Amino acid sequence: MTKQQHTRTSPFIALLKERYSLTKEGSKKNASHLVIDISGSEMEYSPGDSAAVIASNDPAIIDKTLAALHASGEENITAKKSGETLTIGEYLTKHVTITRLTRSFVTLAAENTTDDTAKKKLSTLLLPDNKEAFQNLIDTYHFWDFLEEHPITLSLQDFCNTLLPLSPRLYSIASSKDAVGEEIHLAVALVKYNTNDHHRYGVCSHYLCELAQLNDRISLYIQKAHNFTVPENPNTDIIMVGPGTGVAPFRAFIQERIHTNAPGKNWLFYGDWTEENDFCYGEYWKELEASKKLRLDTAFSRDQDYKIYVQHKILENGADIWKWLQGGAHFYVCGDAKYMAKDVSAALHNIAMEHGNLSDEEASQYFIDMKKSGRYQQDIY
């Protein structure tokens, strides 16, 4: 019998079984551990894979959007992509993004406003030379507060036609299926920020961390990893760098390695603001360190007068890292692409030059070759 394949158009309806905070009250961040029951799904996943979660929009934002449109939510519209008839309330809940303006919507607003000043302002923002100002507009407003500040007359159907689909969000799975069975574990950081004097949230992180209740149904499917998984040879040593919730896949890696009694050594570099409030899965890592199943190095940037990040800890351990790499270890990085991953790469480059006596060019080629052979893998965003 063929296993059912779950996809974006045919997700599995899972169950939110458990949720607890990974950060403590004194943290400036909010991260949660979620246990999602996938019993009956026939879904298989491996360390390094992601869960693609299809969220629902925040009911409060839906209500504000409907109010700004002078709609009750019961009016029928035609879904742009599928052509099916839905109430606008249902359409805004599960089908489209309502927290990010689109160019087609701003164009429609410029065409339909009766305010000459607003028409001129919006038309100017739409010009090709004003990309930065237009991006600032998109980053500042949701649809509801834009409509409150820029009253326009437009049909509900025309409005809906300008909206983008609500895309799945990918979260690295923080569990080994062999170790936990019919569950998926996630580590999710709540995205929260302010624009236009309003609190804003990331759609899916808000849904998972706060809006969804225990025993609620969560739509998801598995996104297989490409070049980000544990070594095939269980004897291979691994070095993992995962600050904050970037540590999620490495929880899966280590669960898998322990479950299969892989003899290869495990070394984790973890970083965040403070050890007391921000150490995701801290007790778990310390227990593994105490039982000699993990080598652990941490960088808590605000626990001393000067800031320490994971790249500093990597440099401190340069001699040992070089020995591990020369012995065939695989190196993994998960998390921030803009700064952290680049800083880690630079630290490795320096280690190769200092401890491997490589030239600048030779060090660059060394890590190019590591990436080509699958020994240097990144899941960065």
C-alpha positions as CSV (number, residue, x, y, z in Angstrom):
1,M,0.0,0.0,0.0
2,T,1.4,3.4,-1.0
3,K,2.0,5.8,1.8
4,Q,0.0,9.1,1.6
5,Q,2.1,12.0,0.4
6,H,1.5,15.2,2.3
7,T,2.2,18.5,0.5
8,R,1.4,22.2,0.5
9,T,-1.9,21.5,-1.2
10,S,-2.6,18.3,0.8
11,P,-1.0,18.9,4.3
12,F,-1.4,16.6,7.3
13,I,-3.7,18.0,10.0
14,A,-1.6,17.3,13.1
15,L,-2.3,18.0,16.8
16,L,-0.5,20.5,19.1
17,K,0.3,18.2,22.0
18,E,2.6,20.3,24.2
19,R,4.2,23.7,24.3
20,Y,6.5,25.3,26.8
21,S,8.9,28.3,26.9
22,L,12.5,27.8,26.1
23,T,13.4,31.3,27.3
24,K,12.8,32.6,30.9
25,E,10.8,35.6,32.0
26,G,13.9,37.8,32.1
27,S,14.7,37.2,28.5
28,K,14.2,39.9,25.8
29,K,13.2,37.1,23.5
30,N,10.4,34.6,23.4
31,A,11.1,31.1,22.1
32,S,8.9,28.0,22.6
33,H,9.3,24.3,22.3
34,L,6.4,22.6,20.6
35,V,5.5,18.9,20.4
36,I,3.2,18.1,17.5
37,D,1.5,14.7,17.2
38,I,1.6,13.2,13.7
39,S,0.1,9.9,14.5
40,G,-1.5,8.3,11.4
41,S,0.3,10.6,9.0
42,E,2.7,8.0,7.7
43,M,5.2,10.9,7.4
44,E,8.8,10.1,7.6
45,Y,11.5,12.7,8.4
46,S,15.2,12.7,9.0
47,P,17.5,14.9,11.0
48,G,18.0,18.2,9.1
49,D,14.5,18.1,7.6
50,S,12.0,21.0,8.2
51,A,8.3,21.1,9.0
52,A,6.4,23.4,6.6
53,V,3.7,24.9,8.7
54,I,0.6,26.5,7.2
55,A,-0.6,29.1,9.7
56,S,-3.9,30.9,10.1
57,N,-3.8,34.7,10.3
58,D,-4.4,36.5,13.7
59,P,-8.1,36.9,14.3
60,A,-7.5,40.4,15.6
61,I,-5.8,41.5,12.4
62,I,-8.6,39.9,10.3
63,D,-11.2,41.8,12.3
64,K,-9.3,45.1,11.8
65,T,-8.9,44.4,8.1
66,L,-12.6,43.7,7.7
67,A,-13.5,46.8,9.6
68,A,-11.2,48.9,7.4
69,L,-13.0,47.4,4.4
70,H,-16.4,48.0,6.0
71,A,-17.1,44.3,5.6
72,S,-18.8,41.8,7.9
73,G,-16.7,38.8,6.8
74,E,-19.8,37.0,5.4
75,E,-19.5,38.5,1.9
76,N,-18.6,36.1,-0.9
77,I,-15.5,36.5,-3.0
78,T,-13.8,34.4,-5.7
79,A,-10.4,33.0,-4.7
80,K,-8.0,34.3,-7.3
81,K,-6.0,31.1,-7.8
82,S,-8.5,28.3,-7.3
83,G,-11.6,30.1,-8.5
84,E,-13.7,28.8,-5.6
85,T,-16.3,30.9,-3.8
86,L,-15.5,31.7,-0.2
87,T,-16.5,34.2,2.4
88,I,-14.0,37.0,2.7
89,G,-13.6,36.1,6.3
90,E,-12.5,32.6,5.5
91,Y,-10.3,33.8,2.7
92,L,-8.5,36.3,4.9
93,T,-8.0,33.6,7.6
94,K,-6.3,30.8,5.8
95,H,-5.5,31.7,2.2
96,V,-3.7,35.0,1.9
97,T,-1.2,37.3,3.5
98,I,-2.8,40.3,5.2
99,T,0.2,41.7,7.0
100,R,2.3,42.8,3.9
101,L,1.2,45.3,1.3
102,T,1.6,44.4,-2.3
103,R,2.5,46.7,-5.2
104,S,-0.8,45.8,-7.0
105,F,-2.7,46.9,-3.9
106,V,-0.8,50.2,-3.6
107,T,-1.4,50.8,-7.4
108,L,-5.1,50.1,-6.8
109,A,-5.1,52.5,-3.9
110,A,-3.4,55.3,-5.9
111,E,-6.0,54.8,-8.7
112,N,-9.0,54.8,-6.4
113,T,-8.3,57.4,-3.7
114,T,-10.2,60.7,-4.0
115,D,-7.5,62.5,-2.0
116,D,-5.3,64.3,-4.5
117,T,-2.4,64.5,-2.0
118,A,-2.5,60.8,-1.3
119,K,-2.8,60.0,-5.0
120,K,0.3,62.0,-5.8
121,K,2.2,60.5,-2.8
122,L,1.3,56.9,-3.7
123,S,1.9,57.4,-7.4
124,T,5.4,58.8,-6.7
125,L,6.2,55.9,-4.4
126,L,5.4,53.5,-7.3
127,L,8.0,55.0,-9.6
128,P,11.0,52.8,-10.4
129,D,13.4,55.3,-8.9
130,N,11.7,55.1,-5.5
131,K,12.3,51.4,-4.6
132,E,13.7,52.2,-1.1
133,A,10.8,54.5,-0.2
134,F,8.3,52.0,-1.5
135,Q,9.9,49.2,0.6
136,N,9.7,51.5,3.6
137,L,5.9,51.8,3.0
138,I,5.6,48.0,2.8
139,D,7.6,47.5,6.0
140,T,5.6,50.1,7.9
141,Y,2.0,49.2,7.3
142,H,-0.4,46.3,7.4
143,F,-3.5,46.6,5.2
144,W,-5.8,47.6,8.0
145,D,-3.9,50.7,9.2
146,F,-3.0,51.7,5.6
147,L,-6.7,51.7,4.8
148,E,-7.5,53.7,8.0
149,E,-5.0,56.4,7.0
150,H,-5.7,56.3,3.2
151,P,-9.5,55.9,2.8
152,I,-10.3,54.5,-0.6
153,T,-13.3,53.1,-2.4
154,L,-12.8,49.6,-3.8
155,S,-14.7,46.4,-4.1
156,L,-13.9,43.5,-1.8
157,Q,-13.1,41.4,-4.9
158,D,-10.7,43.9,-6.2
159,F,-9.0,44.1,-2.8
160,C,-8.7,40.3,-2.6
161,N,-7.2,40.1,-6.1
162,T,-4.2,42.1,-4.9
163,L,-3.3,39.7,-2.0
164,L,-0.5,37.2,-2.0
165,P,-1.0,33.6,-1.0
166,L,-0.2,32.7,2.6
167,S,3.0,30.8,2.2
168,P,4.1,27.9,4.5
169,R,6.9,28.8,7.0
170,L,9.7,26.3,7.4
171,Y,11.0,25.3,10.8
172,S,14.0,23.0,11.4
173,I,12.7,19.9,13.1
174,A,14.2,19.5,16.6
175,S,13.7,15.8,17.0
176,S,14.8,12.4,15.6
177,K,11.8,10.3,14.6
178,D,13.6,7.2,15.6
179,A,14.0,8.6,19.1
180,V,10.5,10.3,19.7
181,G,8.2,8.2,17.5
182,E,5.1,9.8,16.0
183,E,6.0,13.4,17.0
184,I,7.6,16.5,15.5
185,H,9.4,18.8,17.9
186,L,10.0,22.4,17.0
187,A,11.9,25.3,18.5
188,V,10.2,28.5,17.4
189,A,11.3,32.1,18.2
190,L,8.4,34.6,18.3
191,V,9.0,37.4,15.8
192,K,7.8,40.7,17.4
193,Y,8.5,44.3,16.3
194,N,6.9,47.7,16.2
195,T,6.0,49.8,13.1
196,N,3.7,52.8,12.8
197,D,3.2,52.8,16.6
198,H,1.7,49.3,16.5
199,H,3.0,45.9,17.8
200,R,3.5,43.5,14.9
201,Y,4.2,39.8,14.9
202,G,5.5,37.2,12.5
203,V,2.4,35.4,11.1
204,C,3.5,31.8,11.8
205,S,5.7,32.3,14.9
206,H,2.8,34.2,16.5
207,Y,0.4,31.4,15.5
208,L,2.6,28.6,16.9
209,C,3.8,30.4,20.0
210,E,0.7,32.1,21.2
211,L,-2.5,31.8,19.1
212,A,-2.8,28.1,18.6
213,Q,-4.0,26.3,21.8
214,L,-3.2,22.8,23.0
215,N,-5.1,20.2,21.1
216,D,-5.6,22.6,18.2
217,R,-5.0,21.2,14.7
218,I,-1.8,22.3,12.9
219,S,-1.5,21.9,9.1
220,L,1.9,20.9,8.0
221,Y,4.1,18.7,5.7
222,I,7.7,17.7,5.6
223,Q,10.3,19.7,3.6
224,K,13.2,17.4,3.0
225,A,16.7,18.8,3.6
226,H,19.2,19.2,0.8
227,N,22.7,18.8,1.9
228,F,22.0,19.3,5.6
229,T,22.0,16.0,7.5
230,V,24.0,13.7,9.8
231,P,27.0,11.9,8.2
232,E,26.2,8.5,6.7
233,N,29.2,7.1,8.5
234,P,28.3,7.0,12.2
235,N,32.1,7.1,13.1
236,T,32.4,10.6,11.7
237,D,32.8,13.4,14.2
238,I,30.5,16.5,13.9
239,I,31.0,20.1,14.9
240,M,27.7,22.1,15.1
241,V,27.2,25.9,15.5
242,G,23.7,26.9,16.4
243,P,22.9,30.1,18.3
244,G,19.4,30.6,19.7
245,T,16.7,28.5,18.0
246,G,19.3,27.8,15.3
247,V,20.2,24.9,17.6
248,A,17.0,23.1,16.7
249,P,18.3,20.7,14.0
250,F,21.3,19.8,16.2
251,R,18.9,18.5,18.9
252,A,17.7,16.2,16.2
253,F,21.2,15.3,15.1
254,I,22.3,14.4,18.6
255,Q,19.1,12.5,19.4
256,E,19.7,10.4,16.3
257,R,23.3,9.8,17.0
258,I,22.6,8.7,20.6
259,H,19.7,6.5,19.6
260,T,21.8,4.7,17.0
261,N,24.9,4.5,19.3
262,A,27.0,6.4,16.7
263,P,30.6,6.3,18.0
264,G,31.5,9.6,16.3
265,K,32.1,12.6,18.7
266,N,29.7,15.5,18.9
267,W,30.7,19.1,19.6
268,L,28.2,22.0,19.9
269,F,28.8,25.7,19.9
270,Y,25.8,27.6,21.3
271,G,25.3,31.3,21.7
272,D,22.7,33.8,22.9
273,W,22.3,36.8,25.2
274,T,22.4,35.3,28.7
275,E,22.8,31.8,30.1
276,E,20.2,32.3,32.8
277,N,17.3,33.4,30.5
278,D,18.2,32.4,26.9
279,F,19.8,28.9,26.9
280,C,17.6,26.9,24.7
281,Y,17.6,23.2,25.9
282,G,20.4,24.2,28.3
283,E,19.8,21.4,30.8
284,Y,19.7,18.8,28.0
285,W,23.0,20.0,26.7
286,K,24.6,20.1,30.1
287,E,23.4,16.5,30.9
288,L,24.9,15.3,27.6
289,E,28.2,17.1,28.4
290,A,28.3,15.5,31.9
291,S,27.7,12.0,30.4
292,K,30.5,12.6,27.8
293,K,28.1,12.4,24.9
294,L,28.7,16.0,23.9
295,R,31.5,18.6,24.0
296,L,29.8,22.0,24.7
297,D,31.1,25.5,24.2
298,T,28.8,28.5,24.9
299,A,29.0,32.2,24.2
300,F,26.5,34.4,26.1
301,S,27.1,37.9,24.8
302,R,25.6,39.8,27.7
303,D,27.0,37.8,30.6
304,Q,30.2,39.9,30.9
305,D,31.3,43.5,30.2
306,Y,32.5,42.6,26.7
307,K,30.5,40.7,24.1
308,I,31.4,37.2,23.3
309,Y,29.9,35.4,20.2
310,V,30.2,31.9,18.9
311,Q,32.9,32.9,16.4
312,H,35.1,34.0,19.4
313,K,34.7,30.5,21.0
314,I,35.5,28.9,17.7
315,L,38.7,30.9,17.5
316,E,39.6,30.0,21.1
317,N,39.3,26.3,20.2
318,G,41.1,26.7,16.9
319,A,43.8,24.1,17.5
320,D,41.2,21.4,18.4
321,I,38.9,22.4,15.6
322,W,41.7,22.0,13.1
323,K,42.5,18.5,14.5
324,W,38.9,17.5,14.2
325,L,38.6,18.8,10.6
326,Q,41.9,17.1,9.6
327,G,40.4,13.9,11.1
328,G,37.4,14.1,8.7
329,A,34.9,15.9,11.0
330,H,31.8,17.5,9.4
331,F,31.0,21.1,10.2
332,Y,27.5,22.5,10.4
333,V,26.1,26.0,10.8
334,C,22.4,26.9,11.4
335,G,20.9,30.3,12.0
336,D,21.5,33.9,10.9
337,A,23.0,34.3,7.4
338,K,23.6,38.0,7.5
339,Y,26.2,38.1,10.3
340,M,26.7,34.9,12.3
341,A,27.4,32.5,9.4
342,K,29.8,35.0,7.8
343,D,31.7,35.5,11.1
344,V,31.9,31.8,11.7
345,S,33.3,31.3,8.1
346,A,35.9,34.0,8.7
347,A,36.9,32.4,12.0
348,L,37.4,29.0,10.3
349,H,39.5,30.7,7.6
350,N,41.7,32.2,10.3
351,I,42.0,28.8,12.0
352,A,43.1,27.1,8.7
353,M,45.8,29.8,8.2
354,E,47.0,29.7,11.8
355,H,46.8,26.1,12.7
356,G,47.0,24.5,9.3
357,N,49.7,26.9,8.0
358,L,47.7,27.5,4.8
359,S,47.9,30.6,2.7
360,D,44.9,32.9,2.4
361,E,44.1,31.3,-1.0
362,E,44.7,27.8,0.2
363,A,42.4,28.3,3.2
364,S,39.6,29.5,0.9
365,Q,40.1,26.5,-1.3
366,Y,40.1,24.2,1.7
367,F,36.6,25.2,2.7
368,I,35.3,25.3,-0.9
369,D,36.4,21.6,-1.1
370,M,34.8,20.8,2.2
371,K,31.5,22.2,1.0
372,K,31.8,20.3,-2.3
373,S,32.4,17.1,-0.5
374,G,29.4,17.7,1.9
375,R,31.6,18.2,5.0
376,Y,30.7,21.8,5.5
377,Q,26.9,22.2,5.5
378,Q,24.8,25.3,6.3
379,D,21.1,25.9,7.0
380,I,21.1,29.7,7.2
381,Y,18.4,32.3,6.6
